[in-house]
Amino acid sequence: MTDVPDRHRPLARSLVPLPEESLPGFLLRLAHRLGRSPGRIAGLCGLAAYERRPPAYHLIGLPDDIAAAFAATTRLSWPEVNDLTLRRYAATYPALAKAQVDSKTNTVAQREYWAFNASSRYCPECLSGDRSAVQSAHGGPWKLSWHLPVVFACPLHHRLLEVVCPKCGNVLGGTTQNRGSLIRQPQRDDLHPLQCRNPMPEGSSAPGRVAHQEACRARLDMAPQTSGSHLSTEERGRMITLQERLDRWLAPGSIEPAEPGAGEPGGPFPDLILAAQLIKLSWPAGADLAPTPATAALIDAHAAPIAAALDTPKPTTSKYLRIPELWPAPTDPAACGALLLAADTLLSTHESASLRERVQPLVQAAYERAPKRAYAMLRDAEISAPLARSLVRRRQIFHAGGSSRGPGRLRVPSRDCCFSPEEVPQLLPQAWFDDHLAYLIDHMQQVNSSTVRHLRRAASLKLMEMTAGGTWAECAKTLGTLRGSVVSTFDALGRAMPGNLWEEFEAGVERIAAELDSNPNRVNYARRRQSIATWRMPAPDWPELCDGIPKLGHLARQEPHLATVLVWAEVTQSEHLNCPLLASPALGGRDRKQLVDQVAQFLTPAHQKAGRLELRRRLDLYAVRLAVQCDSAPDGGQ
């Protein structure tokens, strides 16, 4: 443990933290017991230098040296100290990971990531305590979870939390601007832990209170129920049920596998928060997700002003309109509960197609309203794979490309695959095409000699998207396919295939993917491409391949470049134009063009006869032997 400075001597008396108690709540109760101000106690415990206000970011967690001083002064153990801070929820609430121990970052995290509320919601019944002597004297616990934006109700007392003082009508404690304190007016020593510490307007100070601005002083444990009081019992019950589930998610190690997002690294909260923010940004596109008109009205009261601000043309002098309420959770617990109910409804299906059907209209509405903000929201979203897939916009059946902004940039595999990106061939093998996609030719509107190649190329791109994610351009780069070739493929197929045929194409590629998943002997095509990147047809082998084939004697006397390209393309199941030989500086421009034309003529179906057909058969057998050498080499070499 870190050494404790001498000035942090143990207090004469301390308190045992109450279950689920927060750091500011503990300070209030301890100060009340000792008859000192919370600011003075915070200073003695190492939380505030020179008895200034203890900073709000200590709520997230205490640095080791401060935690050691606090533990020594209050006679608490190190785990007891940490459990007074939001570190208690760090393992189950990922948004806290974005909140660092400094006020600037905390403000950003609070607004954008729902990390924590510096001010506290509260349940009057919980604050009234359990009638024990210590709680009767100093009050019940100010619970730590009340600082989390996803906690809006108290299942124990079957009610929604409150957030404002019933007398002054202001939010309790915490930060008022970009900086804040754990406790409002920390130097006051004349307030009970359950009294409102909000300052009254200037000029309202009572006689004899010139040293401090007068406080509201209302007893919060006696506050009437105001949040959601207009909702029906059934509507409040829905929110309570959701809160019970959220509380289970917050408890360490208690998320069940059946829960949405339970198997993801961040658990279900990132999905829920992103869904809530998407509903806000696209409102009222998601109004039908609210279970009742009353809950929809609560969301509308929060989201409609945001939508109006976004839809209002900005002045020419304004570069970017700041909307403080755009990203944070609603302050009002009832509105927060209603928004999370709608978000939960959005995520309530495990079927990817159904989830996509629900999400895409909201994505479209969000992008039409505020494209930069929608992009910022989705760009770095650490969410589950099913939700990420549902957010990706598509062109025909592919992840949308061409723009650097939008959920098409989310590099998420479009399905769960057993095969890897390295096991996707650059050009779909002819046998795979014949088994699953050849029938499409009969239904296409324009067919020519290049149609099959376009379909095989597009199928490989789709397989790569399935296992690696990304746009078609990113998939082409991973495969080593020329961008220009892909553009021509989409242009050709876009003219030839009606919309319903794209769905048939996708179904055919899905069947290929299923076969790859179940195949225990998949080929690593990337390894093959790497292992023979510099391979050339050995000079002695080429005359032997041509031997005995009529009218091919002239080929045997030429450089075996034709054989190199054809064998490379067969071994790697790639397009011949991507053969490394064609990019070799040793091959001049005119020679390269002549070789490309020669290979193209050789591969034309009309020319696959007589001596050319026999040479193609021999080259294919040669390629099989070379492929076996590639696959059996332990280091991927020849």
C-alpha positions in Angstrom: 0.0 0.0 0.0 1.2 3.6 -0.7 2.7 5.4 2.2 0.3 7.8 3.9 1.5 11.3 4.8 1.5 12.2 8.4 -1.1 14.9 8.0 -3.7 12.2 7.1 -4.0 10.8 10.6 -7.0 8.7 11.5 -10.1 10.6 12.5 -11.3 10.3 16.0 -14.5 8.5 14.8 -15.6 7.1 11.5 -18.6 5.2 10.0 -19.1 1.9 8.3 -20.2 2.5 4.7 -23.8 1.6 4.1 -24.6 -1.0 1.3 -24.3 0.6 -2.1 -23.3 4.0 -0.6 -21.5 6.6 -2.8 -18.4 8.6 -1.9 -20.3 11.9 -1.5 -23.0 10.3 0.5 -20.4 8.8 2.9 -18.7 12.2 3.3 -22.0 13.9 4.1 -22.9 11.3 6.8 -19.4 11.3 8.2 -19.2 15.1 8.4 -22.6 15.2 10.1 -21.5 12.7 12.7 -18.3 14.7 13.4 -20.1 18.1 13.4 -17.7 19.4 10.7 -18.3 20.5 7.1 -18.0 18.0 4.3 -15.3 20.1 2.8 -13.2 20.0 6.0 -13.6 16.2 6.2 -12.6 15.9 2.5 -9.5 17.9 3.1 -8.5 15.8 6.1 -9.0 12.7 4.0 -6.9 13.9 1.1 -9.7 14.6 -1.3 -9.5 18.4 -1.4 -6.3 20.5 -1.0 -6.6 23.5 1.2 -10.2 22.6 2.1 -11.5 23.5 -1.3 -14.3 21.6 -2.9 -13.6 17.9 -3.5 -13.6 17.4 -7.4 -16.5 15.6 -9.0 -14.2 13.3 -10.9 -13.2 11.5 -7.7 -16.6 9.9 -8.0 -15.2 7.8 -10.9 -12.3 6.5 -8.8 -9.5 7.6 -6.5 -5.8 7.6 -7.4 -3.9 5.1 -5.3 -2.2 7.7 -3.2 -5.5 9.5 -2.4 -7.3 6.2 -1.8 -4.6 5.1 0.6 -4.9 8.4 2.5 -8.7 8.2 2.6 -8.6 4.6 3.8 -6.1 5.5 6.6 -8.0 8.6 7.7 -11.5 7.0 7.8 -10.3 3.6 9.1 -11.7 1.8 6.0 -10.2 -1.0 4.0 -9.0 -0.5 0.4 -11.9 -2.5 -1.1 -14.4 -0.4 1.0 -12.9 2.8 -0.4 -13.0 1.6 -4.0 -16.6 0.5 -3.5 -17.6 4.1 -2.7 -16.6 5.0 -6.3 -17.8 4.0 -9.7 -14.9 1.6 -10.0 -17.4 -0.8 -8.5 -19.1 -0.9 -11.9 -16.1 -0.7 -14.2 -16.2 -4.3 -15.2 -19.9 -4.3 -16.1 -20.5 -0.7 -17.4 -18.0 -0.1 -20.2 -18.8 3.6 -20.6 -16.8 4.2 -17.4 -13.7 3.1 -19.2 -13.9 6.4 -21.3 -14.0 8.5 -18.1 -10.5 9.4 -16.9 -9.6 11.2 -13.6 -9.7 14.7 -14.9 -12.7 17.1 -15.3 -12.4 17.8 -19.0 -12.5 14.2 -20.1 -15.2 13.5 -17.6 -17.4 16.2 -19.1 -16.9 14.7 -22.6 -17.6 11.2 -21.3 -20.7 12.3 -19.4 -22.2 13.9 -22.5 -21.3 11.5 -25.2 -20.9 8.1 -23.5 -23.4 8.1 -20.6 -20.5 7.5 -18.3 -21.9 9.0 -15.1 -24.0 11.8 -13.7 -22.1 14.2 -11.4 -25.5 15.1 -9.8 -27.5 12.4 -8.1 -31.0 11.0 -8.7 -32.5 9.8 -5.5 -35.3 7.7 -3.9 -36.8 9.4 -0.8 -37.7 6.0 0.8 -34.1 4.8 0.5 -32.8 8.1 2.0 -35.2 7.8 4.9 -33.1 4.7 6.0 -33.9 1.5 7.8 -34.8 3.0 11.2 -31.5 1.9 12.7 -29.9 4.3 15.2 -27.1 5.4 12.8 -29.5 5.8 9.8 -32.1 7.6 11.9 -29.4 10.1 13.0 -27.5 10.6 9.7 -29.9 9.3 7.0 -29.9 6.4 4.7 -27.5 5.8 1.8 -27.0 8.1 -1.2 -26.6 5.2 -3.6 -23.7 5.0 -6.0 -25.8 3.6 -8.8 -27.9 6.7 -8.8 -25.0 8.4 -10.5 -25.3 6.1 -13.5 -27.4 7.4 -16.4 -29.0 4.0 -16.9 -30.4 3.9 -13.3 -33.8 5.8 -13.3 -35.9 3.7 -10.9 -35.8 2.0 -7.5 -37.2 -1.5 -7.8 -37.0 -1.9 -4.0 -39.6 0.7 -3.5 -41.3 0.2 -6.9 -41.0 3.8 -7.9 -39.1 6.1 -10.3 -36.2 8.1 -8.9 -36.4 11.9 -8.4 -33.8 14.3 -9.7 -34.9 17.7 -8.5 -35.5 19.2 -5.1 -39.3 19.6 -4.5 -38.8 23.0 -3.0 -36.2 24.8 -5.2 -36.9 22.8 -8.3 -33.2 22.4 -9.2 -31.1 19.3 -9.9 -29.2 18.2 -6.9 -25.5 18.7 -6.3 -22.7 17.8 -8.7 -21.6 20.0 -11.6 -23.3 23.1 -12.9 -20.9 23.7 -15.8 -17.8 21.9 -17.0 -16.4 21.6 -13.5 -18.0 20.5 -10.4 -17.8 19.3 -6.8 -18.7 16.0 -5.2 -20.9 18.1 -2.9 -22.6 21.5 -3.2 -21.5 24.1 -0.7 -19.0 21.8 0.9 -18.0 24.3 3.6 -21.5 24.4 5.2 -21.6 22.5 8.5 -25.2 23.2 9.4 -27.0 20.9 7.0 -28.3 17.4 7.5 -27.1 14.8 4.8 -30.7 14.6 3.6 -31.2 18.3 3.1 -31.0 20.0 -0.2 -27.7 22.0 -0.5 -28.6 23.9 -3.6 -27.9 27.6 -3.1 -30.9 30.0 -3.1 -30.9 33.0 -5.4 -28.6 35.9 -4.3 -30.2 38.2 -1.8 -32.1 35.4 -0.1 -29.4 34.8 2.6 -30.9 34.8 6.1 -29.6 37.2 8.8 -26.4 35.9 10.4 -25.6 33.8 7.3 -23.4 36.2 5.5 -20.5 33.7 5.3 -22.4 31.4 3.1 -25.0 31.8 0.4 -28.3 30.5 1.8 -29.1 26.9 1.0 -32.6 25.5 0.1 -32.5 23.1 3.2 -35.6 21.1 2.0 -35.6 17.5 3.4 -35.3 15.1 0.4 -36.4 12.0 2.3 -39.8 13.6 2.5 -40.1 14.5 -1.2 -43.3 13.6 -2.9 -43.4 11.4 -6.0 -43.2 13.7 -9.1 -41.2 11.9 -11.7 -43.6 9.9 -13.9 -46.5 10.5 -11.5 -48.8 10.9 -14.5 -47.9 7.5 -15.9 -50.2 4.5 -15.3 -49.3 1.7 -12.9 -48.7 -0.5 -15.9 -46.4 2.0 -17.5 -44.4 2.5 -14.4 -44.3 -1.3 -14.0 -42.6 -1.6 -17.4 -39.9 0.8 -16.4 -39.4 -1.0 -13.1 -39.1 -4.3 -14.9 -36.5 -2.9 -17.2 -34.6 -1.3 -14.3 -34.5 -4.7 -12.6 -32.9 -6.2 -15.7 -30.4 -3.3 -16.0 -29.5 -3.8 -12.3 -28.7 -7.5 -13.0 -26.5 -6.4 -15.9 -24.6 -4.0 -13.6 -24.0 -6.8 -11.0 -20.6 -8.4 -11.7 -20.8 -11.8 -13.5 -24.6 -11.9 -13.5 -25.4 -11.4 -17.2 -27.1 -14.5 -18.6 -26.1 -15.8 -22.1 -29.6 -15.3 -23.3 -29.5 -11.5 -22.7 -28.9 -9.4 -25.8 -25.2 -8.6 -26.1 -24.3 -10.8 -23.1 -21.6 -12.6 -25.1 -20.0 -9.4 -26.4 -16.9 -8.0 -24.8 -18.7 -4.8 -23.6 -21.9 -6.6 -22.6 -25.3 -5.2 -23.5 -24.9 -1.6 -22.3 -23.0 -0.2 -25.4 -25.9 -1.5 -27.7 -28.5 0.0 -25.4 -26.9 3.4 -25.2 -26.2 3.6 -28.9 -29.8 2.6 -29.7 -31.1 5.4 -27.3 -28.9 8.0 -29.0 -30.0 6.8 -32.5 -33.6 7.2 -31.4 -32.9 10.7 -30.2 -31.1 11.8 -33.3 -33.7 10.3 -35.7 -36.8 11.3 -33.6 -39.7 10.9 -34.4 -38.8 8.1 -36.8 -38.7 5.7 -33.9 -41.9 6.9 -32.1 -43.5 3.5 -32.7 -40.9 1.9 -30.5 -42.3 3.6 -27.4 -44.8 1.1 -25.8 -47.5 3.6 -25.0 -48.5 7.2 -26.1 -47.5 8.5 -22.6 -44.0 7.1 -22.9 -43.7 8.4 -26.4 -44.7 11.8 -25.1 -41.9 11.7 -22.5 -39.4 11.0 -25.2 -40.9 13.7 -27.4 -40.6 16.3 -24.7 -36.8 15.5 -24.6 -36.1 14.8 -28.2 -38.4 17.2 -30.1 -36.4 20.3 -29.1 -33.2 18.6 -30.2 -34.8 17.7 -33.6 -36.1 21.3 -34.0 -32.6 22.7 -33.3 -31.0 20.3 -35.8 -33.7 21.0 -38.4 -33.4 24.8 -38.1 -31.0 26.3 -40.7 -27.9 27.5 -39.0 -26.7 31.1 -39.4 -24.0 31.6 -41.9 -21.7 32.8 -39.2 -22.1 29.5 -37.2 -19.9 26.7 -38.2 -21.3 24.1 -35.8 -24.4 24.3 -33.7 -23.9 23.1 -30.1 -26.8 21.2 -28.6 -26.0 20.3 -25.0 -28.8 17.8 -24.6 -28.0 15.9 -27.8 -25.9 13.0 -26.4 -26.5 12.8 -22.6 -29.2 10.7 -21.1 -32.4 12.7 -20.3 -32.1 14.3 -16.9 -35.7 13.4 -15.9 -35.8 9.8 -14.8 -39.2 9.2 -16.4 -38.0 10.4 -19.8 -34.8 8.4 -19.4 -36.8 5.3 -18.6 -39.1 5.9 -21.5 -36.1 6.3 -23.9 -34.4 3.2 -22.6 -37.7 1.2 -23.0 -37.8 2.3 -26.7 -34.1 1.4 -27.1 -34.7 -2.0 -25.5 -37.6 -2.6 -27.9 -35.4 -1.8 -30.8 -32.9 -4.4 -29.7 -35.4 -7.0 -28.6 -35.0 -9.3 -31.5 -32.1 -11.8 -32.0 -32.9 -12.1 -35.8 -30.4 -10.1 -37.8 -32.8 -9.4 -40.6 -35.5 -8.2 -38.3 -33.1 -6.0 -36.3 -31.8 -4.5 -39.6 -35.4 -3.8 -40.7 -36.0 -1.9 -37.5 -32.7 0.0 -37.4 -32.2 1.1 -41.0 -35.1 3.6 -41.1 -33.6 5.3 -38.0 -30.1 5.3 -39.6 -31.5 6.9 -42.7 -33.4 9.5 -40.8 -30.4 10.3 -38.6 -28.2 10.8 -41.7 -30.7 13.0 -43.4 -31.0 15.2 -40.4 -27.4 15.4 -39.2 -24.9 13.4 -41.3 -21.8 14.6 -39.4 -23.3 13.8 -36.0 -24.6 10.5 -37.2 -21.2 9.6 -38.5 -19.5 10.7 -35.3 -21.9 8.6 -33.3 -21.4 5.4 -35.3 -17.7 5.8 -36.3 -16.1 4.5 -33.1 -19.1 2.6 -31.7 -17.9 -0.4 -29.7 -21.1 -2.4 -30.1 -22.1 -6.0 -30.7 -21.6 -7.5 -34.1 -25.4 -8.0 -34.7 -26.1 -4.3 -34.1 -23.1 -3.2 -36.1 -24.3 -5.3 -39.0 -27.8 -3.8 -38.8 -26.3 -0.3 -38.9 -24.3 -0.8 -42.1 -25.9 0.8 -45.2 -25.8 -1.3 -48.3 -25.7 -0.9 -52.0 -27.5 -3.8 -53.5 -26.2 -6.5 -51.2 -22.8 -5.1 -50.4 -21.6 -2.7 -47.6 -21.9 0.7 -49.0 -18.7 2.3 -50.3 -17.6 5.5 -51.9 -18.1 7.8 -48.9 -15.8 8.1 -45.9 -18.8 9.0 -43.7 -21.5 6.6 -42.7 -22.1 3.3 -41.1 -21.0 1.7 -44.3 -17.5 2.4 -42.9 -18.2 0.1 -39.9 -15.8 -2.8 -40.7 -17.9 -5.6 -39.3 -18.2 -9.1 -40.9 -21.7 -9.4 -42.4 -22.1 -12.9 -40.9 -20.4 -15.2 -38.3 -17.9 -17.3 -40.4 -15.7 -20.3 -39.6 -13.6 -19.5 -42.6 -11.0 -16.7 -42.5 -10.2 -13.9 -45.0 -7.1 -15.8 -46.0 -9.3 -18.7 -47.2 -11.3 -16.6 -49.7 -10.1 -17.0 -53.3 -9.6 -13.9 -55.3 -11.8 -15.3 -58.1 -14.6 -17.7 -57.1 -13.6 -21.2 -58.4 -15.5 -22.3 -61.5 -16.8 -25.4 -59.7 -18.3 -23.3 -56.9 -19.9 -21.0 -59.4 -21.4 -23.9 -61.4 -22.9 -25.5 -58.2 -24.5 -22.4 -56.7 -24.6 -19.4 -59.1 -24.7 -20.5 -62.7 -28.5 -20.6 -62.9 -28.6 -16.8 -62.5 -27.3 -16.4 -66.1 -30.7 -17.5 -67.4 -32.5 -14.7 -65.5 -30.1 -11.8 -66.3 -31.0 -9.1 -68.7 -27.6 -8.6 -70.4 -25.2 -11.5 -70.8 -21.8 -11.5 -72.6 -18.5 -13.3 -72.5 -17.5 -11.4 -69.3 -20.6 -12.1 -67.3 -19.4 -15.2 -65.6 -16.1 -13.5 -64.6 -18.1 -10.6 -63.1 -20.3 -12.9 -61.1 -17.3 -14.9 -59.8 -15.4 -11.7 -58.9 -18.5 -10.3 -57.1 -19.0 -13.6 -55.2 -15.4 -13.5 -53.8 -15.9 -9.9 -52.7 -19.1 -10.9 -50.9 -17.3 -13.9 -49.2 -14.6 -11.5 -48.1 -17.2 -9.1 -46.7 -18.8 -11.9 -44.8 -15.7 -12.9 -43.0 -13.7 -9.6 -42.8 -16.3 -6.8 -43.2 -15.7 -3.5 -44.8 -16.7 -1.9 -48.0 -16.2 -3.6 -51.4 -13.2 -1.4 -52.0 -11.6 -2.6 -48.7 -12.5 -6.2 -49.6 -10.9 -5.8 -53.0 -7.7 -4.4 -51.5 -7.5 -7.3 -49.1 -7.9 -9.8 -51.9 -5.5 -7.9 -54.2 -8.1 -7.3 -56.8 -7.7 -4.2 -59.0 -10.1 -1.5 -58.1 -10.9 -0.7 -61.7 -11.9 -4.3 -62.3 -14.4 -4.2 -59.4 -15.9 -0.9 -60.7 -16.5 -2.5 -64.1 -18.0 -5.5 -62.4 -20.6 -3.5 -60.4 -21.4 -1.4 -63.5 -22.0 -4.5 -65.6 -24.0 -6.4 -63.0 -26.0 -3.3 -62.1 -27.2 -3.2 -65.6 -27.8 -6.9 -65.9 -29.4 -7.9 -62.6 -32.8 -6.7 -61.3 -33.1 -6.2 -57.6 -34.6 -9.5 -56.8 -31.8 -11.3 -58.6 -29.3 -9.7 -56.2 -31.1 -11.4 -53.4 -30.8 -14.7 -55.2 -27.1 -14.0 -55.7 -26.7 -13.3 -52.0 -28.5 -16.6 -51.2 -26.1 -18.5 -53.5 -23.0 -17.0 -51.9 -24.5 -17.8 -48.5 -24.7 -21.5 -49.6 -21.0 -21.3 -50.6 -20.2 -19.8 -47.2 -22.0 -22.5 -45.4 -20.1 -25.2 -47.3 -16.8 -23.4 -46.5 -17.8 -23.3 -42.8 -18.3 -27.0 -42.8 -15.2 -27.9 -44.8 -12.4 -29.0 -42.5 -9.8 -28.9 -45.4 -10.1 -25.3 -46.5 -7.3 -23.8 -48.7 -5.3 -20.8 -47.5 -5.3 -18.9 -50.8 -3.5 -15.9 -49.3 -0.7 -18.2 -48.4 -0.6 -19.6 -51.9 -0.4 -16.1 -53.4 2.4 -15.2 -51.1 4.4 -18.4 -51.6 4.5 -18.2 -55.4 4.6 -14.4 -55.8 8.0 -14.7 -57.4 7.5 -18.1 -59.1 8.2 -18.5 -62.8 7.7 -21.5 -65.0 11.0 -23.3 -65.1 12.5 -23.2 -68.5 13.0 -27.0 -68.9 9.3 -27.7 -67.9 7.7 -25.6 -70.6 8.9 -27.6 -73.7 7.8 -30.8 -72.0 4.3 -29.4 -71.4 4.0 -28.5 -75.1 5.7 -31.7 -76.4 3.5 -33.8 -78.7 0.7 -31.2 -79.1 0.3 -30.3 -82.8 0.7 -26.7 -83.9 2.1 -25.5 -80.5 5.8 -25.9 -81.3 6.1 -22.1 -81.7 5.0 -21.6 -78.1 7.6 -24.0 -76.7 10.3 -21.8 -78.3 9.0 -18.6 -76.6 9.5 -17.4 -73.0 7.2 -19.4 -70.8 5.4 -16.3 -69.6 2.0 -17.6 -70.8 2.4 -20.7 -68.7 3.5 -18.7 -65.6 0.4 -16.5 -65.7 -2.0 -19.5 -66.3 -0.5 -21.7 -63.6 -0.3 -18.8 -61.1 -4.0 -18.0 -61.7 -5.0 -21.7 -61.3 -3.0 -22.3 -58.2 -4.2 -19.2 -56.4 -7.7 -19.1 -57.9 -7.0 -15.5 -58.9 -7.5 -13.3 -61.9 -4.7 -13.5 -64.5 -4.5 -9.7 -64.6 -3.3 -9.7 -61.0 -0.3 -12.1 -61.7 2.8 -10.5 -60.2 4.7 -11.2 -63.5 2.5 -8.7 -65.3 3.7 -6.0 -62.9 7.4 -6.9 -63.2 9.7 -4.1 -64.4 11.5 -6.6 -66.5 8.4 -6.9 -68.7 8.1 -3.9 -71.1 4.8 -2.2 -71.8 4.5 -3.7 -75.3 5.4 -7.2 -74.1 3.0 -6.9 -71.2 0.1 -5.9 -73.5 1.0 -8.7 -75.9 1.1 -11.3 -73.0 -2.2 -10.1 -71.6 -3.9 -10.4 -75.0 -2.4 -13.9 -75.5 -3.7 -15.1 -72.1 -7.1 -13.6 -72.7 -7.3 -15.4 -76.1 -6.2 -18.6 -74.5 -8.9 -18.4 -71.8 -11.7 -17.5 -74.2 -14.1 -20.5 -74.2 -14.3 -20.5 -78.0 -10.6 -21.2 -78.2 -10.7 -24.0 -75.7 -10.3 -26.8 -78.3 -7.8 -29.1 -80.0 -4.2 -28.3 -79.0 -5.1 -25.4 -76.7 -7.5 -27.6 -74.8 -4.9 -30.3 -74.3 -2.3 -27.7 -73.1 -4.8 -26.3 -70.7 -5.4 -29.7 -69.3 -1.7 -30.3 -68.8 -1.2 -26.9 -67.2 -4.1 -27.6 -64.8 -2.4 -30.8 -63.7 0.8 -29.0 -63.3 -1.0 -26.4 -61.2 -2.4 -29.1 -58.9 1.1 -30.4 -58.2 2.4 -27.0 -57.5 -0.6 -26.2 -55.2 0.1 -29.4 -53.2 3.7 -28.1 -52.7 2.4 -24.7 -51.5 0.0 -26.2 -49.0 2.4 -28.8 -47.6 5.3 -26.4 -47.1 5.5 -25.7 -43.3 6.6 -22.1 -43.8 4.4 -21.3 -46.8 7.3 -21.5 -49.2 7.6 -23.7 -52.3 
